[in-house]
Amino acid sequence: MSTVSIATDIYPTDQFRAPTVLCIGTQDRTSRMKGVDADAIINQRLGCTTHTIISSVITDRNEITQFSSTLSSQFDSVGQSSINSVKISFLCNVKDVQEVKIFLDSIKDKNCHVILDLITDQWNNEVLQAIYGSILSFLSVLTITYDIATGLLASDQQSMEDTAHLLLKLGPQVVVIQDKNQQRWMAFTNNNELLKKHCYLLPGKIDISNDGAFSAAIAASLAHNHHSLLSTILTVHMYWLVEQPLRSSFLHILPLKFTQELWSFVNDIYAETLKLPFLNKMLDSTLNERIYDYYIVQDYLFFLDRGRMLNGLINQCSNEEGHRYFTMQLDKNDKWALTLLSDNNLPPHDEKTTAKMPACEQYTKFLLALTSCNDHLVWIKGLIALLPCNLLYFKVGDWMIASGVQPTVKRYADFVDYYRDQARRDRLIYFLDLTNRVVNDCSHEQKNELKLLFRQVCEYEYAFWDESYRYGMSKAEK
């Protein structure tokens, strides 16, 4: 039998926590390459998760409208201890500025870097003046164009050095000014004292079509807290100057896999799952086998409905690779359901007369409902909904193997040995890789929806084991 070999770049790590960037700005429905969606893409590439606060929406008609929820109500959902940096890319009005100031004041003792991006021409003068008198003192980094800087300072055309030093006096630790020649200038404080030297001209010409990416990459890099503020800014500046294949050599940060993000989102559920009596008693061979029989019967009923779900996904999936995967899974599912009862020396059960425990009933209804919705993402949602039944079980198997305990009851030992098999593990790695690839074109909002779906299904898996033990015990005691 094969030994366990984990592809660590794909297989999620337990208790892993990626740094989180809080992105405050516009949701642009005309393109996922703009606004907070674009920030989320950069965060993912630089190993961070994203929490968005939406100040405004650019509609399909290219009109800017106020977002339906106030910033203060959105800030209420932020777990302050989990935020590692903040990027502000757009505020719609003076009230937004005031609410951001209140929030920044509440996290000022968290050592959380704050980056304000004043590069785009969307900012109006009223909002800029509100910023001038309120939030600049909270900033680690201010990125700004020379034209906006002179307007903000209400001053005549001055030298780059004088403009930068006037901005620094308002509170930011570092000011990066973008001039009309596609170049950046940087000035900074040293131990809260302004440097006497003039601004530093950073090398190279920048791509002005990708302005917001610079500040987004600074926010993501600072969230990791690997390097000093100045070192991070200089490295990020060079990161955007070089060709794509060379960029990883500058920041040494691996992209965050979506499956890792999913698994991190259910750390608490997994930790509670490992405490369940069903699993612990199975591992130490004290689980009443009649309880295990009850679990097998419920699993059989589950697989019958899982097969119906897979049939529905096959009929609705237009993606060729996804269609092949669902077809392969259906074949395995049907073979498993065909022999599951007999392999455990249990008689045939008629699903029409065999009662499902509540957890099984709710779980299968949820899966079948997914295939009945009119949604172009239904097959991707199907993948995500199928993942816990594979990944969570393998993680439990890893835990059992790592315990060093080998059950003395053959069926329980077989359960553990199933997860030692490398061929099965390789199929899971493929499933994880497929999932990571198909979600690439999903928006940040859609990915959040998929994360919630994954968590919901993991809760069903927890309940399935929990009720198998409790309902099975009542059966065993009769």
C-alpha positions as CSV (number, residue, x, y, z in Angstrom):
1,M,0.0,0.0,0.0
2,S,1.3,3.5,-0.9
3,T,2.5,5.9,1.8
4,V,1.0,9.3,2.1
5,S,2.5,12.0,-0.1
6,I,0.9,15.4,0.0
7,A,1.3,18.0,-2.7
8,T,1.7,20.9,-0.3
9,D,1.1,23.6,-2.9
10,I,-2.4,22.2,-3.6
11,Y,-3.4,20.3,-0.6
12,P,-4.7,22.8,2.1
13,T,-2.8,23.3,5.3
14,D,-4.6,23.0,8.6
15,Q,-4.9,26.1,10.8
16,F,-3.5,28.2,8.0
17,R,-4.4,31.9,8.1
18,A,-3.7,34.1,5.2
19,P,-3.3,37.8,5.9
20,T,-6.4,39.9,5.1
21,V,-6.5,43.2,3.3
22,L,-9.6,45.4,3.9
23,C,-10.4,47.1,0.6
24,I,-12.6,50.2,0.6
25,G,-13.7,51.4,-2.8
26,T,-15.9,50.9,-5.8
27,Q,-17.6,47.8,-7.1
28,D,-17.4,48.1,-10.9
29,R,-20.0,45.9,-12.6
30,T,-18.6,46.7,-16.0
31,S,-15.4,44.8,-15.4
32,R,-13.9,42.5,-12.7
33,M,-10.5,44.0,-13.6
34,K,-11.5,47.3,-11.9
35,G,-12.4,48.5,-8.4
36,V,-12.4,46.2,-5.4
37,D,-12.6,43.1,-7.7
38,A,-9.2,44.1,-9.2
39,D,-7.8,44.6,-5.7
40,A,-9.0,41.1,-4.7
41,I,-7.2,39.6,-7.7
42,I,-3.9,41.2,-6.7
43,N,-4.4,40.2,-3.1
44,Q,-4.9,36.5,-4.1
45,R,-1.8,36.6,-6.3
46,L,0.1,38.0,-3.3
47,G,-1.2,35.4,-0.9
48,C,-3.9,37.5,0.9
49,T,-7.6,37.2,1.4
50,T,-9.9,40.3,0.8
51,H,-12.6,41.8,2.9
52,T,-14.4,44.5,0.8
53,I,-16.2,47.6,2.0
54,I,-18.1,49.1,-1.0
55,S,-18.5,52.8,-1.1
56,S,-20.1,53.0,-4.5
57,V,-21.2,51.0,-7.5
58,I,-20.4,51.5,-11.2
59,T,-23.5,50.1,-12.9
60,D,-23.7,48.3,-16.2
61,R,-24.5,51.7,-17.8
62,N,-21.3,53.1,-16.4
63,E,-23.0,55.3,-13.9
64,I,-21.6,55.8,-10.3
65,T,-24.2,55.3,-7.6
66,Q,-24.1,55.1,-3.8
67,F,-23.9,51.5,-2.5
68,S,-27.1,50.3,-0.8
69,S,-25.4,49.7,2.6
70,T,-23.7,52.5,4.6
71,L,-20.0,52.2,5.3
72,S,-20.7,52.1,9.0
73,S,-23.0,49.1,8.7
74,Q,-20.3,47.3,6.6
75,F,-17.6,48.1,9.1
76,D,-19.7,46.4,11.8
77,S,-19.0,43.1,10.0
78,V,-15.3,43.5,10.1
79,G,-13.3,41.5,12.6
80,Q,-10.7,44.1,13.5
81,S,-8.2,41.5,14.8
82,S,-8.2,39.7,11.4
83,I,-7.4,42.8,9.3
84,N,-3.7,43.2,8.4
85,S,-3.8,46.2,6.1
86,V,-6.3,48.7,4.7
87,K,-6.5,50.0,1.2
88,I,-8.7,53.0,0.4
89,S,-9.3,53.5,-3.3
90,F,-12.5,55.6,-3.5
91,L,-15.0,57.3,-1.2
92,C,-18.2,58.7,-2.6
93,N,-19.0,61.6,-0.3
94,V,-18.0,63.5,2.9
95,K,-20.1,61.1,5.1
96,D,-18.0,58.2,3.8
97,V,-14.8,60.1,4.8
98,Q,-16.2,60.6,8.3
99,E,-17.2,57.0,8.7
100,V,-13.8,55.8,7.5
101,K,-12.1,58.2,10.0
102,I,-14.1,56.6,12.9
103,F,-13.1,53.1,11.7
104,L,-9.4,54.0,11.3
105,D,-9.5,55.6,14.8
106,S,-10.9,52.3,16.2
107,I,-7.9,50.3,14.8
108,K,-5.1,52.8,15.3
109,D,-3.6,50.6,18.0
110,K,-3.6,47.4,15.8
111,N,-0.4,48.3,13.9
112,C,-2.4,48.0,10.8
113,H,-0.9,49.7,7.7
114,V,-3.3,52.1,5.9
115,I,-2.8,53.0,2.2
116,L,-4.8,55.7,0.5
117,D,-4.8,55.8,-3.3
118,L,-5.5,59.3,-4.8
119,I,-4.5,58.4,-8.3
120,T,-7.8,58.3,-10.2
121,D,-9.7,61.4,-11.4
122,Q,-13.0,60.2,-9.8
123,W,-12.3,62.1,-6.6
124,N,-14.3,65.3,-6.2
125,N,-13.0,68.4,-4.5
126,E,-15.4,68.2,-1.6
127,V,-14.3,64.7,-0.7
128,L,-10.7,65.6,-1.1
129,Q,-11.0,68.5,1.3
130,A,-12.7,66.3,3.8
131,I,-9.8,63.8,3.5
132,Y,-7.3,66.7,4.0
133,G,-8.7,67.5,7.4
134,S,-9.3,64.0,8.7
135,I,-7.7,60.8,7.6
136,L,-4.2,61.7,6.3
137,S,-2.8,61.3,9.8
138,F,-3.7,57.6,9.9
139,L,-1.8,56.8,6.7
140,S,1.2,54.6,6.3
141,V,1.3,55.4,2.5
142,L,-0.3,58.0,0.4
143,T,-0.1,57.5,-3.4
144,I,-1.2,60.6,-5.3
145,T,-0.9,62.3,-8.6
146,Y,0.9,65.7,-8.7
147,D,-2.2,67.4,-10.0
148,I,-4.4,66.1,-7.2
149,A,-1.7,66.9,-4.7
150,T,-1.5,70.6,-5.6
151,G,-5.4,70.7,-5.6
152,L,-5.5,69.0,-2.2
153,L,-3.0,71.5,-0.8
154,A,-4.7,74.4,-2.6
155,S,-1.3,75.7,-3.6
156,D,0.3,77.0,-6.8
157,Q,2.6,74.8,-8.8
158,Q,5.5,73.9,-6.5
159,S,8.6,71.7,-6.8
160,M,8.1,68.0,-6.3
161,E,10.1,68.2,-3.1
162,D,8.0,71.0,-1.6
163,T,4.8,69.3,-2.5
164,A,5.9,66.0,-1.0
165,H,7.0,67.6,2.3
166,L,3.8,69.5,2.6
167,L,1.9,66.3,2.3
168,L,4.2,64.5,4.8
169,K,3.4,67.2,7.4
170,L,-0.3,66.2,7.2
171,G,0.6,62.7,8.6
172,P,1.5,60.0,6.1
173,Q,4.7,58.1,6.8
174,V,5.4,57.8,3.1
175,V,4.2,59.9,0.1
176,V,4.5,58.5,-3.5
177,I,3.7,61.1,-6.1
178,Q,3.0,60.2,-9.7
179,D,4.0,62.9,-12.2
180,K,2.8,63.6,-15.8
181,N,5.8,61.8,-17.2
182,Q,4.7,58.4,-15.9
183,Q,7.3,58.5,-13.1
184,R,7.0,58.1,-9.3
185,W,8.7,60.2,-6.7
186,M,8.9,59.1,-3.0
187,A,9.4,61.1,0.2
188,F,9.2,59.8,3.7
189,T,9.7,60.6,7.4
190,N,12.6,59.2,9.4
191,N,11.7,58.7,13.1
192,N,8.9,61.2,12.6
193,E,11.4,63.8,11.3
194,L,11.2,65.0,7.7
195,L,14.2,64.1,5.7
196,K,16.1,67.2,4.5
197,K,16.9,65.6,1.2
198,H,14.7,66.2,-1.8
199,C,12.3,63.5,-3.1
200,Y,13.7,60.3,-4.5
201,L,12.9,59.7,-8.2
202,L,12.1,56.0,-8.5
203,P,13.5,54.3,-11.6
204,G,11.6,53.4,-14.7
205,K,8.4,54.6,-16.3
206,I,5.1,53.2,-15.0
207,D,2.0,51.8,-16.8
208,I,-0.6,54.4,-16.0
209,S,-3.4,52.0,-17.2
210,N,-2.6,49.9,-14.1
211,D,-2.5,52.7,-11.5
212,G,-4.5,51.1,-8.7
213,A,-2.5,47.9,-8.9
214,F,0.6,49.7,-7.3
215,S,-1.2,50.7,-4.1
216,A,-3.1,47.3,-4.0
217,A,0.3,45.4,-4.2
218,I,1.7,47.6,-1.4
219,A,-1.3,46.9,0.8
220,A,-1.0,43.1,0.2
221,S,2.7,43.0,0.7
222,L,2.5,45.0,3.9
223,A,-0.2,42.7,5.2
224,H,2.5,39.9,5.3
225,N,4.7,42.1,7.5
226,H,7.8,40.6,6.1
227,H,9.8,43.8,5.3
228,S,10.0,47.4,6.3
229,L,7.6,50.0,4.9
230,L,10.2,51.6,2.6
231,S,11.6,48.2,1.4
232,T,8.2,47.0,0.6
233,I,7.3,50.1,-1.5
234,L,10.6,49.9,-3.4
235,T,10.2,46.2,-4.1
236,V,6.5,46.6,-5.2
237,H,7.6,49.5,-7.5
238,M,10.1,47.2,-9.2
239,Y,7.6,44.3,-9.2
240,W,5.4,46.2,-11.6
241,L,8.2,47.3,-13.8
242,V,9.5,43.8,-14.7
243,E,7.9,41.2,-17.0
244,Q,5.3,38.9,-15.5
245,P,7.6,35.8,-15.3
246,L,10.1,37.7,-13.1
247,R,7.7,39.2,-10.6
248,S,7.7,36.3,-8.1
249,S,11.5,36.7,-7.6
250,F,10.8,40.2,-6.2
251,L,8.2,39.5,-3.5
252,H,8.7,35.8,-2.8
253,I,5.0,35.4,-2.0
254,L,3.0,32.4,-3.3
255,P,-0.5,33.0,-4.6
256,L,-3.3,32.0,-2.3
257,K,-5.1,29.0,-3.7
258,F,-8.9,29.2,-3.5
259,T,-9.1,25.8,-2.0
260,Q,-6.8,26.9,0.8
261,E,-9.0,29.9,1.3
262,L,-12.0,27.5,1.5
263,W,-10.3,25.3,4.0
264,S,-9.2,28.2,6.2
265,F,-12.8,29.3,6.2
266,V,-13.9,26.1,8.0
267,N,-11.0,25.7,10.5
268,D,-13.4,25.9,13.4
269,I,-15.8,23.3,11.9
270,Y,-12.9,20.9,11.3
271,A,-11.6,21.4,14.8
272,E,-15.0,20.5,16.2
273,T,-15.3,17.6,13.8
274,L,-12.2,16.0,15.3
275,K,-13.9,16.0,18.7
276,L,-16.9,13.9,17.6
277,P,-17.5,10.7,19.6
278,F,-18.2,8.8,16.3
279,L,-14.7,9.4,15.0
280,N,-12.8,9.1,18.2
281,K,-14.5,5.9,19.2
282,M,-14.0,4.4,15.8
283,L,-10.3,5.2,16.1
284,D,-9.9,3.5,19.4
285,S,-12.2,0.6,18.4
286,T,-14.9,1.3,21.1
287,L,-17.6,2.4,18.7
288,N,-20.6,0.1,18.9
289,E,-20.7,-1.6,15.5
290,R,-24.5,-1.2,15.4
291,I,-23.9,2.5,15.4
292,Y,-21.5,2.1,12.5
293,D,-24.2,0.0,10.7
294,Y,-26.6,2.8,11.1
295,Y,-24.1,5.2,9.6
296,I,-23.5,2.9,6.6
297,V,-27.3,2.8,5.9
298,Q,-27.5,6.6,6.1
299,D,-24.5,6.8,3.8
300,Y,-26.1,4.5,1.3
301,L,-29.2,6.8,1.2
302,F,-26.9,9.8,0.8
303,F,-25.1,8.2,-2.1
304,L,-28.4,7.5,-3.9
305,D,-29.3,11.2,-3.8
306,R,-25.7,12.2,-4.6
307,G,-26.0,10.2,-7.8
308,R,-29.2,12.1,-8.7
309,M,-27.3,15.4,-8.0
310,L,-24.4,14.3,-10.3
311,N,-26.9,13.4,-13.0
312,G,-28.3,16.9,-12.8
313,L,-24.9,18.5,-12.9
314,I,-23.9,16.4,-16.0
315,N,-27.0,17.7,-17.8
316,Q,-26.3,21.3,-17.0
317,C,-22.5,21.5,-17.3
318,S,-21.2,23.1,-20.5
319,N,-17.6,22.9,-19.4
320,E,-15.9,19.9,-21.0
321,E,-13.5,19.1,-18.2
322,G,-16.2,19.6,-15.6
323,H,-18.6,17.3,-17.5
324,R,-15.9,14.6,-17.6
325,Y,-15.3,14.9,-13.9
326,F,-19.0,14.7,-13.0
327,T,-19.4,11.6,-15.2
328,M,-16.4,9.9,-13.6
329,Q,-17.8,10.7,-10.2
330,L,-21.2,9.4,-11.1
331,D,-19.7,6.1,-12.2
332,K,-17.8,5.8,-8.9
333,N,-20.8,6.9,-6.9
334,D,-23.1,4.2,-8.5
335,K,-20.5,1.5,-7.9
336,W,-20.1,2.6,-4.3
337,A,-23.8,2.6,-3.7
338,L,-24.2,-0.8,-5.3
339,T,-21.8,-2.6,-2.9
340,L,-21.8,-0.4,0.2
341,L,-24.4,-2.4,2.1
342,S,-23.2,-5.9,1.1
343,D,-19.5,-4.9,1.8
344,N,-20.6,-4.3,5.4
345,N,-22.7,-7.5,5.7
346,L,-26.0,-5.5,5.7
347,P,-29.2,-6.5,4.0
348,P,-30.7,-4.5,1.1
349,H,-32.6,-1.4,2.2
350,D,-35.5,0.2,0.3
351,E,-35.0,3.9,0.3
352,K,-38.8,4.4,0.2
353,T,-39.2,2.6,3.6
354,T,-35.9,3.5,5.2
355,A,-36.0,6.7,7.2
356,K,-33.3,9.3,6.8
357,M,-32.0,11.0,9.9
358,P,-32.6,14.8,9.8
359,A,-29.0,15.6,8.9
360,C,-29.1,13.2,5.9
361,E,-32.5,14.6,4.8
362,Q,-31.4,18.2,5.0
363,Y,-28.0,17.5,3.4
364,T,-29.4,15.7,0.3
365,K,-32.2,18.2,-0.1
366,F,-29.6,21.0,-0.2
367,L,-27.5,19.2,-2.8
368,L,-30.5,18.4,-5.1
369,A,-31.8,22.0,-4.8
370,L,-28.5,23.2,-6.2
371,T,-29.1,21.4,-9.5
372,S,-32.6,22.8,-9.9
373,C,-31.7,26.5,-9.7
374,N,-31.4,28.5,-12.9
375,D,-27.8,29.7,-12.5
376,H,-24.9,29.7,-15.0
377,L,-22.6,28.9,-12.1
378,V,-24.5,25.8,-11.1
379,W,-21.8,23.4,-12.1
380,I,-19.1,25.4,-10.2
381,K,-21.4,25.4,-7.2
382,G,-21.8,21.7,-7.7
383,L,-18.0,21.2,-7.6
384,I,-17.8,23.2,-4.3
385,A,-20.7,21.3,-2.8
386,L,-19.0,18.0,-3.6
387,L,-15.6,19.0,-2.2
388,P,-16.3,18.5,1.5
389,C,-17.3,14.9,1.0
390,N,-13.8,14.4,-0.4
391,L,-11.5,16.9,1.3
392,L,-13.0,16.8,4.8
393,Y,-12.9,13.0,4.8
394,F,-9.3,13.0,3.7
395,K,-8.4,15.5,6.4
396,V,-10.0,13.2,9.0
397,G,-8.1,10.3,7.5
398,D,-4.9,12.3,7.8
399,W,-5.7,13.0,11.5
400,M,-6.4,9.3,12.2
401,I,-3.1,8.2,10.5
402,A,-1.1,10.9,12.3
403,S,-2.5,9.6,15.6
404,G,-0.5,6.4,15.2
405,V,-3.5,4.4,16.5
406,Q,-4.6,1.4,14.3
407,P,-8.1,0.3,15.0
408,T,-8.5,-3.4,15.9
409,V,-12.0,-3.6,14.3
410,K,-11.4,-4.5,10.7
411,R,-14.1,-2.1,9.3
412,Y,-12.6,0.8,11.2
413,A,-9.1,-0.1,10.2
414,D,-10.2,-0.3,6.6
415,F,-11.6,3.2,6.9
416,V,-8.3,4.6,8.0
417,D,-6.3,2.6,5.4
418,Y,-8.5,4.0,2.6
419,Y,-6.8,7.4,3.1
420,R,-3.3,5.9,2.9
421,D,-3.9,5.1,-0.8
422,Q,-1.9,7.4,-3.1
423,A,-4.1,6.9,-6.1
424,R,-7.1,8.1,-4.2
425,R,-5.1,11.0,-2.9
426,D,-4.0,11.9,-6.4
427,R,-7.6,12.1,-7.5
428,L,-8.3,14.5,-4.7
429,I,-5.4,16.6,-5.8
430,Y,-6.8,16.8,-9.3
431,F,-10.2,17.8,-7.8
432,L,-8.5,20.6,-5.9
433,D,-6.6,21.8,-8.9
434,L,-9.7,21.7,-11.1
435,T,-11.6,23.8,-8.5
436,N,-8.8,26.4,-8.3
437,R,-8.8,26.7,-12.1
438,V,-12.5,27.0,-12.7
439,V,-13.1,29.8,-10.0
440,N,-10.5,32.0,-11.7
441,D,-13.1,33.8,-13.7
442,C,-15.5,34.3,-10.8
443,S,-15.8,37.7,-9.2
444,H,-14.9,38.4,-5.6
445,E,-18.6,38.5,-4.8
446,Q,-19.1,35.1,-6.4
447,K,-16.2,33.6,-4.6
448,N,-17.6,34.8,-1.3
449,E,-20.8,33.0,-2.2
450,L,-18.9,29.8,-2.9
451,K,-17.1,30.1,0.4
452,L,-20.4,30.3,2.2
453,L,-21.7,27.3,0.2
454,F,-18.6,25.3,1.2
455,R,-19.0,26.1,4.8
456,Q,-22.7,25.1,4.7
457,V,-21.8,21.7,3.3
458,C,-19.1,21.2,5.9
459,E,-21.7,21.9,8.6
460,Y,-23.9,19.2,7.0
461,E,-20.9,16.8,7.1
462,Y,-20.4,17.5,10.8
463,A,-24.1,16.9,11.5
464,F,-24.0,13.7,9.5
465,W,-21.3,12.2,11.8
466,D,-22.9,13.6,14.9
467,E,-26.4,12.3,14.3
468,S,-25.1,9.0,13.0
469,Y,-23.7,8.5,16.5
470,R,-26.7,9.8,18.4
471,Y,-29.4,8.2,16.3
472,G,-27.3,5.1,15.9
473,M,-26.9,4.8,19.7
474,S,-30.6,4.9,20.2
475,K,-31.0,2.1,17.7
476,A,-28.3,0.1,19.3
477,E,-29.9,0.4,22.8
478,K,-33.2,-1.1,21.6
